[in-house]
């Protein structure tokens, strides 16, 4: 690789330290809530996912800390040359393939968990309102995201894209998330209005993940009505340590966006891809947690 003649702008270490301190505080508070959550589960059956007959399986604290620390790995890329960072974020590159793999695994695990959940329902004769609707929907969503990440195999199998689709797709590919309607700018590069920028696949997926992983546990903790509704569709109400992952990811993403704002556009594009990969990773964490619940030993 050729040496770069332009020096990278200095890294804003003060902003990094400030962001790390904030996320560290969030992590510690969520670990504290996790302990209280698990103590309550020991005293009484959990209502999460509408399965009052199964106890949750506590996860070792070291694993939880490791999952949070993985969110900080992206900071290690900042000192690397621009060419190296841009290579990581190339189309069908390492980062994008890692995100696609996480979506694929998450979708498969959600579907297996849904199958096991329905089997346990029949075997244990549990509450008749329980069903695996939410898990099936989450599995389908993750598999759709996997298909979108690889453009439904277009670049792998090299099948043609219809002219009408290529004309309205920002990258001329067979997918939905690159359609002009879902981009923050127009085809001429002008910024869209505030409301138009909200109609963006990445933002919509991030909002859904925040609702599922953070808002749902907070709201169901104080509303019996929402807990009952969640039980009806088998909505996974995640523990607090998972609920803290999404806010931590958002904080780190915003800190990194400020740090790389003055770097070349290819660096920002790579970190955008990394952020999408972390979002897929969080879905995988939720899927594994749900699957572990379906393998819990019945308490009756």
Secondary structure, DSSP 8 states (H G I E B T S, - for coil): ----SS------HHHHHHHHHHHHHHHHHHHHHHHHHHHHHHHS---GGG-TTB------HHHHHHHHHHTTGGGGGTTS-HHHHHHHTSTTSHHHHHHHHHHHHHHHHHHHHHHHHHHHHHHHT--TT--SHHHHHHHHHHHHHHHHHTGGGHHHHT----HHHHHHBTTS-S-STTBGGGSSB-TTS-B--HHHHH--HHHHHHHHHHIIIIIHHHHHTT-HHHHHHHHHHT-----HHHHHHHHHHHHHHHHHHHHSTTS-HHHHHHHHHHHHHHHHHHHHHHHHHHHHHHTS-B--
